[in-house]
Amino acid sequence: MRWHVSAAYEKGLRLIDLNYNFYEAKRYKLFILIPIALLLISLFFIPKIQYDSSLAGGITVQFSTTNAITTRGLTSSMSSVIKGATASVSRVGAVYTASVIIPENTSIVSANDKLLALYSAYGSYSSAEVELVSADTGLKSNPTNATLRASQASAQANVTASLLNMSSDLSSELVLLAPFINTTAISSYNKSDANGMLALGKDSYANASGSYKSKIISEMRSVAPFTSYSYQEVTPTLGAFFLSNMVQIIIAAFIMIAIAVFAVFRIPIPSLAVVFGAANDILVALGAMGAFGIPMGLASVGGLLMLIGYSIDTEMLSSIRILKRSEDTATHRAFATMKTGTTMTIAAIISFATLFTIAYVFYIPTYIEIAGVVLFGLIADIFTTWFGNTIMIVWYKSSREPK
């Protein structure tokens, strides 16, 4: 029994020995379970990611005040006058800076959808008008042409249908905007005037949005007096558009990186190991955002793209030194490379941890998102690169080296 305890103790000391090359351990391949475990845990938390107003849609109001306020107190006060409002507060000296996020008003959102439908119907109307004018012009010189007459009839039917759709969309929009502006005076309009209906739809929505903004600011001032402020509004439709583009940008960047990696190695297994490492870092970073409540927004795109670059850098450093060099053995090269790569990653972690701390204390949402993504991704990169990618490369290289 004493021998087993002593052996386990010595084994533990070897694992924390900075000069102990664990790549030479008998079962070093089992270390790959560490990044795989991180990946599985992250997949559980990724669905819990919260989008900020730039992606989910909503209103963000930021203001400064000298009145003493707290995050919990301001959130409670704001939610009592504005349903669903949440607040964050930071302090610099005697000045308190607050950021209040308010869900979009459902009537305003629905009215925006009707306005977009109005634009679409106007586009159909314009196309039908062009077709009708073309048919009318042709019939002037060839009045008996059956094809032109059929085109004229079809275009006229499309013009009529488009005007009906515009009238229906405009009427629905005005009903939705009634709580914010007086729509009674503008409810009667010329249903055959496409340009007039489009202008009325745009002006009505702009006036209603301005009225709603004034109401929000007034209610907020009743809770925490302030003078200057910033007001940012993103509709859910625009937020969904931003999210779709963000995903496409990240996928495109990842595909280009993967192509470059395959072009460098031209060997499937090492190339897949590098790509696995970069993908794992991104997924773990996303999982950490879900687990720790770091919101995802447009700023996160920059953080994810930076993380891809950092990940590929360490993966390529490890893979190239192990595969391309010939001094010592693959395990020795791997361990020597790990010391260099870990030093680089730790330096980057310290930098982004400092940025994250400052951004969190002074509440700078953009830097919180960027630094949060990169910070957790770099921490994951240590485990992914040296216990995942490097293990696979050493395994591959060792199997091809002479015993």
VEXDREN-2710 file (C-alpha; in Angstrom, 1 decimal):
% VEXDREN-2710
k/r/px/py/pz
1/MET/0.0/0.0/0.0
2/ARG/2.8/2.4/0.9
3/TRP/4.5/1.6/-2.4
4/HIS/1.4/2.5/-4.4
5/VAL/1.0/5.8/-2.5
6/SER/4.6/6.7/-3.1
7/ALA/4.4/5.8/-6.8
8/ALA/1.3/8.0/-7.2
9/TYR/3.0/10.8/-5.4
10/GLU/6.0/10.6/-7.6
11/LYS/3.9/10.5/-10.7
12/GLY/2.0/13.6/-9.5
13/LEU/5.3/15.5/-9.0
14/ARG/6.4/14.6/-12.5
15/LEU/3.2/16.1/-14.0
16/ILE/3.8/19.4/-12.3
17/ASP/7.5/19.4/-13.1
18/LEU/8.1/22.1/-15.8
19/ASN/10.9/19.9/-17.3
20/TYR/8.8/16.8/-17.4
21/ASN/8.0/15.9/-21.1
22/PHE/4.5/14.3/-20.8
23/TYR/4.6/13.6/-24.6
24/GLU/6.9/10.7/-23.7
25/ALA/4.5/9.2/-21.2
26/LYS/3.2/5.8/-22.1
27/ARG/-0.4/6.9/-22.4
28/TYR/0.1/10.5/-23.6
29/LYS/-2.7/10.0/-26.2
30/LEU/-5.2/10.2/-23.4
31/PHE/-4.5/13.9/-22.9
32/ILE/-6.6/14.5/-26.1
33/LEU/-9.7/13.9/-23.9
34/ILE/-9.1/17.3/-22.2
35/PRO/-10.0/19.4/-25.3
36/ILE/-12.7/17.0/-26.2
37/ALA/-14.3/17.4/-22.8
38/LEU/-14.1/21.2/-23.1
39/LEU/-15.8/20.9/-26.5
40/LEU/-18.6/18.8/-25.1
41/ILE/-19.2/21.2/-22.1
42/SER/-19.2/24.2/-24.5
43/LEU/-21.8/22.6/-26.8
44/PHE/-24.1/22.6/-23.7
45/PHE/-23.7/26.3/-23.0
46/ILE/-23.6/27.7/-26.6
47/PRO/-27.4/27.7/-26.9
48/LYS/-27.5/29.9/-23.8
49/ILE/-25.7/32.8/-25.5
50/GLN/-27.5/36.0/-25.2
51/TYR/-27.5/38.5/-28.1
52/ASP/-27.1/42.2/-27.4
53/SER/-29.4/44.8/-29.0
54/SER/-27.3/44.9/-32.2
55/LEU/-28.3/41.4/-33.0
56/ALA/-31.5/40.7/-31.1
57/GLY/-33.0/44.0/-31.8
58/GLY/-33.9/46.6/-29.2
59/ILE/-33.1/50.0/-27.9
60/THR/-29.9/50.9/-26.0
61/VAL/-29.8/54.2/-24.2
62/GLN/-26.6/55.4/-22.5
63/PHE/-26.4/58.4/-20.2
64/SER/-24.2/59.9/-17.4
65/THR/-25.4/61.4/-14.1
66/THR/-23.9/62.6/-10.9
67/ASN/-26.7/61.0/-8.9
68/ALA/-25.7/57.8/-7.0
69/ILE/-27.2/54.8/-8.8
70/THR/-26.5/51.1/-8.8
71/THR/-27.1/48.4/-11.4
72/ARG/-29.7/46.6/-9.3
73/GLY/-31.5/49.7/-8.2
74/LEU/-31.6/51.3/-11.7
75/THR/-32.8/48.0/-13.3
76/SER/-35.6/47.8/-10.7
77/SER/-36.6/51.4/-11.2
78/MET/-36.4/51.3/-15.0
79/SER/-38.4/48.0/-15.3
80/SER/-41.2/49.6/-13.2
81/VAL/-41.8/52.3/-15.7
82/ILE/-40.5/50.5/-18.9
83/LYS/-41.4/46.8/-19.0
84/GLY/-38.4/44.5/-19.7
85/ALA/-35.8/47.2/-19.2
86/THR/-32.4/46.1/-17.9
87/ALA/-29.5/48.4/-16.8
88/SER/-25.8/48.3/-16.1
89/VAL/-23.9/51.0/-14.2
90/SER/-20.2/51.9/-14.0
91/ARG/-18.6/54.7/-12.0
92/VAL/-15.7/56.9/-12.5
93/GLY/-15.2/59.3/-9.6
94/ALA/-18.5/61.1/-9.0
95/VAL/-19.9/60.3/-12.4
96/TYR/-22.1/57.3/-13.0
97/THR/-22.5/56.0/-16.5
98/ALA/-25.6/53.8/-17.2
99/SER/-26.5/51.7/-20.2
100/VAL/-30.2/50.7/-20.4
101/ILE/-31.4/48.1/-22.8
102/ILE/-35.1/48.2/-23.7
103/PRO/-37.0/45.6/-25.8
104/GLU/-38.6/46.9/-29.0
105/ASN/-42.2/47.8/-28.8
106/THR/-44.2/45.1/-30.6
107/SER/-46.5/47.6/-32.4
108/ILE/-43.4/49.5/-33.7
109/VAL/-41.8/46.3/-34.8
110/SER/-44.9/45.1/-36.6
111/ALA/-45.4/48.5/-38.2
112/ASN/-41.8/48.3/-39.5
113/ASP/-42.6/44.9/-41.1
114/LYS/-45.6/46.5/-42.8
115/LEU/-43.5/49.4/-44.0
116/LEU/-41.0/46.9/-45.5
117/ALA/-44.0/45.1/-47.2
118/LEU/-45.1/48.5/-48.5
119/TYR/-41.7/49.0/-50.1
120/SER/-41.9/45.6/-51.6
121/ALA/-45.4/46.3/-53.1
122/TYR/-44.1/49.6/-54.4
123/GLY/-41.2/47.7/-56.2
124/SER/-43.8/45.4/-57.8
125/TYR/-45.9/48.5/-58.8
126/SER/-42.8/50.2/-60.4
127/SER/-41.9/47.1/-62.4
128/ALA/-45.5/46.7/-63.6
129/GLU/-45.7/50.4/-64.5
130/VAL/-42.6/50.1/-66.7
131/GLU/-44.0/47.1/-68.4
132/LEU/-47.3/48.9/-69.0
133/VAL/-45.6/51.9/-70.5
134/SER/-43.6/49.7/-72.7
135/ALA/-46.7/47.9/-73.9
136/ASP/-48.6/51.1/-74.5
137/THR/-45.7/52.6/-76.5
138/GLY/-45.6/49.5/-78.7
139/LEU/-49.3/49.5/-79.3
140/LYS/-49.2/53.0/-80.6
141/SER/-47.2/51.8/-83.6
142/ASN/-48.7/48.4/-83.8
143/PRO/-52.2/48.5/-82.3
144/THR/-53.3/45.1/-83.6
145/ASN/-50.4/43.1/-82.0
146/ALA/-51.9/40.4/-79.8
147/THR/-48.8/39.9/-77.8
148/LEU/-48.5/43.5/-76.9
149/ARG/-52.2/43.6/-75.9
150/ALA/-51.8/40.6/-73.7
151/SER/-48.7/42.2/-72.1
152/GLN/-50.7/45.4/-71.6
153/ALA/-53.5/43.6/-69.9
154/SER/-51.1/41.6/-67.6
155/ALA/-49.2/44.8/-66.7
156/GLN/-52.4/46.7/-65.9
157/ALA/-53.6/43.8/-63.7
158/ASN/-50.2/43.8/-61.8
159/VAL/-50.5/47.6/-61.3
160/THR/-54.0/47.2/-59.8
161/ALA/-52.9/44.3/-57.6
162/SER/-49.8/46.2/-56.4
163/LEU/-51.8/49.3/-55.5
164/LEU/-54.3/47.1/-53.5
165/ASN/-51.4/45.5/-51.7
166/MET/-49.9/48.9/-50.9
167/SER/-53.2/50.2/-49.6
168/SER/-53.6/47.1/-47.4
169/ASP/-50.1/47.4/-46.0
170/LEU/-50.4/51.1/-45.4
171/SER/-53.7/50.7/-43.6
172/SER/-52.3/48.0/-41.3
173/GLU/-49.3/50.1/-40.6
174/LEU/-51.4/53.1/-39.6
175/VAL/-53.5/50.9/-37.3
176/LEU/-50.3/49.7/-35.5
177/LEU/-49.0/53.3/-35.2
178/ALA/-52.2/54.7/-33.8
179/PRO/-51.0/54.6/-30.1
180/PHE/-48.1/56.9/-31.0
181/ILE/-49.5/59.4/-33.5
182/ASN/-52.8/60.7/-34.6
183/THR/-53.6/58.6/-37.6
184/THR/-57.3/59.7/-37.9
185/ALA/-56.3/62.8/-39.9
186/ILE/-54.2/60.8/-42.3
187/SER/-56.4/57.7/-42.6
188/SER/-57.9/58.9/-45.9
189/TYR/-55.4/58.9/-48.7
190/ASN/-55.5/58.4/-52.4
191/LYS/-55.3/54.6/-53.0
192/SER/-54.3/55.1/-56.6
193/ASP/-51.2/57.2/-55.8
194/ALA/-48.4/54.8/-55.1
195/ASN/-45.8/57.6/-54.4
196/GLY/-48.2/59.3/-52.0
197/MET/-48.9/56.1/-50.1
198/LEU/-45.2/55.3/-49.8
199/ALA/-44.3/58.7/-48.5
200/LEU/-47.2/58.6/-46.0
201/GLY/-45.9/55.2/-44.7
202/LYS/-42.4/56.5/-44.3
203/ASP/-43.4/59.7/-42.6
204/SER/-45.9/58.0/-40.3
205/TYR/-43.3/55.5/-39.1
206/ALA/-40.7/58.1/-38.6
207/ASN/-43.1/60.3/-36.5
208/ALA/-44.2/57.3/-34.4
209/SER/-40.6/56.3/-33.8
210/GLY/-39.8/59.8/-32.7
211/SER/-42.8/59.9/-30.4
212/TYR/-41.9/56.6/-28.8
213/LYS/-38.3/57.8/-28.3
214/SER/-39.5/60.9/-26.6
215/LYS/-41.7/58.9/-24.3
216/ILE/-38.9/56.5/-23.4
217/ILE/-36.5/59.3/-22.6
218/SER/-39.1/61.1/-20.5
219/GLU/-39.9/58.0/-18.5
220/MET/-36.2/57.3/-18.0
221/ARG/-35.6/60.9/-16.8
222/SER/-38.3/60.4/-14.2
223/VAL/-36.2/57.7/-12.6
224/ALA/-32.6/59.1/-13.1
225/PRO/-32.3/62.7/-14.3
226/PHE/-29.7/63.3/-17.0
227/THR/-29.1/65.7/-19.9
228/SER/-27.0/64.2/-22.6
229/TYR/-27.6/60.7/-23.8
230/SER/-27.1/58.3/-26.8
231/TYR/-30.0/56.5/-28.3
232/GLN/-29.5/53.4/-30.6
233/GLU/-32.3/51.4/-32.1
234/VAL/-32.0/48.2/-34.0
235/THR/-35.1/46.4/-35.3
236/PRO/-35.3/42.6/-35.0
237/THR/-35.2/42.3/-38.8
238/LEU/-32.0/44.3/-39.1
239/GLY/-30.5/42.4/-36.1
240/ALA/-31.3/39.0/-37.9
241/PHE/-29.6/40.4/-41.0
242/PHE/-26.5/41.4/-39.0
243/LEU/-26.4/37.9/-37.4
244/SER/-26.7/36.1/-40.7
245/ASN/-23.9/38.2/-42.2
246/MET/-21.8/37.7/-39.1
247/VAL/-22.1/33.9/-39.4
248/GLN/-21.3/34.0/-43.1
249/ILE/-18.1/36.1/-42.4
250/ILE/-16.9/33.7/-39.8
251/ILE/-17.5/30.7/-41.9
252/ALA/-15.9/32.3/-44.9
253/ALA/-12.8/33.2/-42.9
254/PHE/-12.6/29.7/-41.4
255/ILE/-12.8/28.1/-44.9
256/MET/-10.1/30.3/-46.3
257/ILE/-7.9/29.5/-43.3
258/ALA/-8.5/25.7/-43.8
259/ILE/-7.6/26.0/-47.5
260/ALA/-4.4/27.7/-46.6
261/VAL/-3.5/25.1/-44.0
262/PHE/-4.1/22.2/-46.5
263/ALA/-2.0/24.1/-49.0
264/VAL/0.9/24.2/-46.5
265/PHE/0.9/20.6/-45.3
266/ARG/-0.8/18.8/-48.2
267/ILE/-1.3/15.9/-45.8
268/PRO/-4.8/15.2/-44.5
269/ILE/-4.1/14.2/-40.8
270/PRO/-1.9/17.2/-39.8
271/SER/-4.2/19.6/-41.7
272/LEU/-7.3/18.3/-40.0
273/ALA/-5.5/18.5/-36.6
274/VAL/-4.8/22.2/-37.2
275/VAL/-8.4/22.9/-38.3
276/PHE/-9.7/21.0/-35.4
277/GLY/-7.7/23.1/-33.0
278/ALA/-9.0/26.4/-34.4
279/ALA/-12.6/25.2/-34.5
280/ASN/-12.4/23.9/-30.9
281/ASP/-11.0/27.3/-29.7
282/ILE/-13.9/29.1/-31.3
283/LEU/-16.6/26.7/-29.9
284/VAL/-15.1/26.8/-26.4
285/ALA/-15.0/30.6/-26.5
286/LEU/-18.7/30.7/-27.5
287/GLY/-19.5/28.2/-24.7
288/ALA/-17.8/30.4/-22.2
289/MET/-19.8/33.4/-23.4
290/GLY/-23.0/31.4/-22.8
291/ALA/-21.8/30.1/-19.4
292/PHE/-20.7/33.5/-18.1
293/GLY/-23.3/35.7/-19.6
294/ILE/-21.1/37.6/-22.0
295/PRO/-23.5/39.0/-24.7
296/MET/-22.7/38.5/-28.4
297/GLY/-23.0/41.4/-30.7
298/LEU/-21.4/42.9/-33.8
299/ALA/-18.2/43.5/-31.8
300/SER/-17.9/39.8/-31.2
301/VAL/-17.1/39.3/-34.9
302/GLY/-13.8/41.1/-34.5
303/GLY/-13.0/39.0/-31.4
304/LEU/-13.8/35.7/-33.2
305/LEU/-11.7/36.7/-36.2
306/MET/-8.8/37.6/-34.0
307/LEU/-9.2/34.3/-32.2
308/ILE/-9.0/32.4/-35.4
309/GLY/-5.7/34.1/-36.1
310/TYR/-4.3/33.4/-32.7
311/SER/-5.4/29.8/-32.8
312/ILE/-3.9/29.1/-36.2
313/ASP/-0.7/30.8/-35.2
314/THR/-0.1/28.4/-32.3
315/GLU/-1.4/25.3/-34.2
316/MET/1.0/26.1/-37.1
317/LEU/3.9/26.8/-34.8
318/SER/3.5/23.4/-33.2
319/SER/2.8/21.4/-36.4
320/ILE/5.5/22.9/-38.5
321/ARG/8.2/22.4/-35.9
322/ILE/7.2/18.8/-35.3
323/LEU/6.7/17.8/-38.9
324/LYS/9.3/19.9/-40.8
325/ARG/12.3/19.7/-38.4
326/SER/14.5/16.7/-37.8
327/GLU/16.6/17.3/-34.7
328/ASP/15.9/15.0/-31.7
329/THR/12.6/13.2/-31.7
330/ALA/9.0/14.3/-32.3
331/THR/8.3/14.3/-28.6
332/HIS/11.3/16.5/-27.8
333/ARG/10.4/19.0/-30.5
334/ALA/6.8/19.1/-29.3
335/PHE/7.9/19.8/-25.7
336/ALA/10.3/22.5/-26.7
337/THR/7.7/24.1/-28.9
338/MET/5.2/24.0/-26.1
339/LYS/7.4/26.2/-23.9
340/THR/7.7/28.8/-26.6
341/GLY/4.0/28.7/-27.6
342/THR/2.7/28.7/-24.1
343/THR/4.8/31.8/-23.3
344/MET/3.3/33.6/-26.3
345/THR/-0.3/32.6/-25.4
346/ILE/0.1/33.6/-21.7
347/ALA/1.4/37.0/-22.7
348/ALA/-1.7/37.5/-24.9
349/ILE/-4.0/36.2/-22.1
350/ILE/-2.6/38.8/-19.7
351/SER/-3.1/41.6/-22.2
352/PHE/-6.7/40.7/-22.9
353/ALA/-7.5/39.9/-19.3
354/THR/-6.4/43.5/-18.5
355/LEU/-8.5/44.9/-21.3
356/PHE/-11.5/42.8/-20.1
357/THR/-11.1/44.0/-16.5
358/ILE/-10.9/47.7/-17.5
359/ALA/-13.9/47.3/-19.9
360/TYR/-15.9/45.6/-17.2
361/VAL/-15.1/48.2/-14.5
362/PHE/-15.9/51.1/-16.7
363/TYR/-18.6/49.2/-18.6
364/ILE/-17.5/49.5/-22.2
365/PRO/-19.7/46.8/-24.0
366/THR/-17.7/46.7/-27.2
367/TYR/-14.4/45.9/-25.4
368/ILE/-16.2/43.5/-23.1
369/GLU/-17.4/41.4/-26.0
370/ILE/-14.1/41.5/-27.9
371/ALA/-11.9/40.9/-24.9
372/GLY/-14.2/38.2/-23.5
373/VAL/-14.3/36.2/-26.7
374/VAL/-10.5/36.3/-27.2
375/LEU/-9.6/35.8/-23.5
376/PHE/-11.6/32.6/-23.1
377/GLY/-10.5/31.4/-26.6
378/LEU/-6.9/31.8/-25.7
379/ILE/-7.3/29.9/-22.4
380/ALA/-8.9/27.1/-24.4
381/ASP/-6.1/27.3/-27.0
382/ILE/-3.6/26.2/-24.4
383/PHE/-5.4/23.0/-23.8
384/THR/-6.5/22.5/-27.5
385/THR/-3.0/23.1/-28.9
386/TRP/-0.8/21.2/-26.5
387/PHE/-3.2/18.4/-25.4
388/GLY/-5.1/18.1/-28.7
389/ASN/-3.5/19.3/-31.9
390/THR/0.1/18.5/-30.8
391/ILE/-0.9/15.1/-29.4
392/MET/-2.3/14.2/-32.8
393/ILE/0.8/15.5/-34.7
394/VAL/3.2/13.7/-32.4
395/TRP/1.2/10.5/-32.7
396/TYR/1.2/10.9/-36.5
397/LYS/4.9/11.8/-36.7
398/SER/6.1/9.2/-34.2
399/SER/4.4/6.4/-36.2
400/ARG/6.6/7.4/-39.2
401/GLU/9.9/7.9/-37.4
402/PRO/12.4/5.0/-37.2
403/LYS/12.4/3.3/-33.8
END
